[in-house]
Amino acid sequence: MASLAGSERVAIVTGASSGIGLETARALAAQGFRVIGVGRDPGRCAAAEADLAAGVEMLRADLSLLSEVDRLAEEIAGKVGRIDVLINNAGGMAREREMTAEGFEANYAANFLGPFALTARLLPLLRKAAADAPEGSVRIVNTASDGSEMIPGIDLADLQNLGNWSPGAAYCSAKLANVLHARGLASRLAGDGIVAHAVHPGTVGSNFFSHTPDSVQAAYGDAPKLSPQQGADTVIWLATAEEPGRSSGGYWFERAPRKPNPVVEDGAFVEAFWQAAERLVGRAGS
């Protein structure tokens, strides 16, 4: 399929210092995008910037802190006048519950609240790109997981699972939130010509597993894994190919639609979830 990438287009890729994000940044740069990657670890960010081609710049930010999200959004806005592609890829699974200085559960914040807030902050730049781009060519892609399918739903009164926390619940809830976020964005941005999708990249052999609980490492340690390049394939396709630009709000695997958690198909629940997420983010600094 023909690519929609052009020499003046801008892509933001979070979690770009390793794994899927690194390979996504590499591929988008090769397609002619000016790429701004985001990572948390200074050493990995420096190594990624050295490894990637010219036209890729790495910025540091901890997306579990909404104050860092605000700073990052301002830094990006100072560097570019538009955003054609936003890849919300950063994420992982924590071993233990940890609360941030802002009062959020750190794993949920890094996997969902930070990307949710960053997307909202960057929407003016996405809308600016969409104003003079072909309809459907400006994209938001959320890296989710089949973990989003493994839970019955989300408690809207306790999005962060603080009343019944576990590493698996925190991760699966956040990844379901990524899918719900894309579905909610689809209806909100349809009038702007911007599309949003979520993707399950598959089980990828990356830095992800080095931070997971022992039980997860035991369960997946010997399981077949995709390479980061293979895991990034559908992410890149969703960001640049023609076909994904003709729909919005989808959940994809291996370049094909995948049936999401049933709550994603419930429009009333998607809206209620969105309102609950906005209320939670709005409590930052309060």
N, C-alpha and C positions, 0 to 999 in steps of 0.2 A: 504494500500500500504506500501511496505517496506520503512523504513527510510534510508537515506544515511548518517546519522550522525555517527561520530566516536569519540573516546575518545580524539584524538589529534586535532580535528578540531576547528577553531576559527571563531566566529561570532561577527560582529560589529552591534549594534542596536542603531540608533539615536532616540531621543525622548523616551528613555527607563525609564524615571523617573515616568511615569504614563500611564494609559490607555492602548492602543493597544501595545505600545512599551514595557511597563512593562510586560505584559502577554507574549509577544513574547520572551523577554529575559528569562523569567521564563521557558517557554516551551523548548527553545533551550538548556538551562542549564540542564534541566531534560533529554534531549536526549544525553548529554555528551559533548556538545560544551563548550569550554572556551569562555565566553561571556564578551565582553567589551561594556557596555552601555554608552550612551552619553545623558546628560541632561543639561539644562541651569540654572535651579533654584537650588541653593546649598542645601536648606532644603529638597526639593523633592528628590534630588540625594542621600542625606544621608539616607532618609527614605527608598528609593528603595533598596539601597545596604543592609540595615539592613533587609529588607523584603525578598530579594531574596536569593537563595541558594548559598552555597559556589561555587566558580568558576565564579562568576559574579562580575566584578569590574566596578564602575561608574566613568566616567570622565566628567568634566564640560567644556562646550564650548557653545558659542553663534554663531550658524551657520549663522546668518544674517551678520556677519563680516568675510570677507575672510581672514583677518589676524588671526582670531581665528581658521578658518578652517586649515590654514597652521600649526598653533601651534598644533592643535589636531592631524593632520596627522603625524607630527613628533613624538608626544607623543605615538601614537599607534605603529608606526614603531620601537620605542625604546622598546616596550613591547613584540611584536610578530614578528615572521619571515614569517608569511603567514596569509592570510584571505580567508576562505572558503565561508563565507556568509556575505554580506553587506546588511543590511536592512536600507534603507533611509526612515525613518518613521517620523522624526520630522516635525512639521508644525502646522499651526493654521490660524485663521482669525483675522485680526486686526480691531479695531473699527475706528481708524483714520489713515490717511496717516502720516508716519514718515520717515524721511531720516536718514540713518546711517552716521556715521562719514566718511565713505568711499564713500558717494555720491550715495548710492543705496536706493531704496524704501524698507523699512525694512521687510514688510510682504512677498514681492516677493523674497527678498534675503534669508529669513529664509526657505521659502517653496521650492525654486528651486535653486537659484544661489549657495547657500552654499552646498546643496547636490550634485549639478553638479560638483562643484570644488572639494569637498571631494572625490567623486568617482574617478575623474581623478588623484588625489594625491595618492589614495590607490591602483590604478591599478597594480603597480609593485608587491604588496603583493598578490593580487588576481591572477595575472599571475603565481606567484611562486607556489601558491597552486595548480593551474590548471595543472602545469607541471607534477605533480605526482599523480593527482587525476583522477578518472573516468571521461570521457567526459560528460559535462552537470551537474556535481555535484557541481561545484563552481557557486554560484548564486549571483545576485544583484536583490533586490526587492524594488521597489519604491511604497510607499503608496500614492495613488492618491485619487480620489473622483469622484462621478458622476457629480460633479460640472464641471469636464473637458468636459462633454457632453453638457453643458447648454449654451455655447457660440459658435458663428459661427466660430471663429478661433482666430488667434493671429496676431497682427500687428508687423511684423518683424522689422519695423523701430522704434517701441516703445514697446519693450517687457514688460516693467514695467507699462504700461498704465499711464504714467505721464501726458499725455495730456487729459486724461479722466478717472481719478482715482475714484474708489469707493471700499469699502471693498469687495463686491461681485466680481467685475471684477478682483481685485488683487488676490483673492483666486482662482477663477475659472481658470484664466490664468496660475497661477503657477501650479495648478493641471493638466491642460492640458500639461504644460511643463514637468511634471513628466512622463506622458505617452509617450510624444515625446522623452524624454531622454532615456527611456527604449527601444523604437523602434530603436533609433539611436545607442545605445550601442550594440544591437543585431547584426547588420551588422559589426560593428567595432571589435567585440570580437569573432565572429564565428570561426576564425582561431585559437583562444586560447582555445576553448572548454568551454568558460564561457557563461552562459545564463543570460538574464536580462528580467524581467517582471514588469508590473505595476498592481496594484490591487485597486479596489474600495471596501473598507471594510464594507460598509453599514453605516447607521446612528447609531453611537455608543454613549451611555451615558457615557461621560468622561469629563475630564477637558477642553476639546475643547470648549464647549459651554459657559464656564465661561468668556471667553475673546471675544466672538462675539458681534456684534452690537445688540441693543435692538430689531431691526426688525427681526433678525435671531432667537433670543431667543423666540420672540413671535410666529414666524412661526413654530418652531420646539419644543417649550417648552412642549407641551402635546402630541407630536407625539411618537409612539412606538419607542423604541431604543434598540439596541443590547447591551449586556454586553461587556466590554472590551475583555473578553475571547472569546466571539462569533466573535467580530470584528477581533481578531487576528488569527482566525482559518485559513483563506485562506492565510494570510501572512506566517504563519508557514508552511502550506502545500506547498506553492510555494518555500520556502527555503529548504525543506527537502524531499519531496516526489519524487518518480521516474518519474511520468508522466510529471511534468513541466520541467524536464531536457531534454526532447525530443524535445522541441521547444524553441523559444526565441522571445522576442519583443512583447509578448502578453499583453492583458489587461483583467483582470480576476475579477469575482465576484462569491462568493459562490462556489469556486473550479471549475468554468466553464468559458470558454471564453465569453467575453462580447464585444459587438460591440462598438468600440471607436468612438470618434469624427472623422468625415470623413477626416480631415486633416492628421490624423495619418496614413491613408492608402495611402497618396500621398508621394511617395518616394522623389520627388524633394523638396517638402515642408519640409519634415523631415530634409533633408540635409541643406536646407537654414536656417531652424531654428537652427540647430546645429552650423552653422557658426556664426549666429547672437549672440547666447549665448556665444560662445567662445570670440567674440569681446567684449561683455559686461563685462564678467569676466576679460578679459585682461586689462580693464580700471582701475581696482582696484589699487590704489596708484599712479595713473598717474596725 
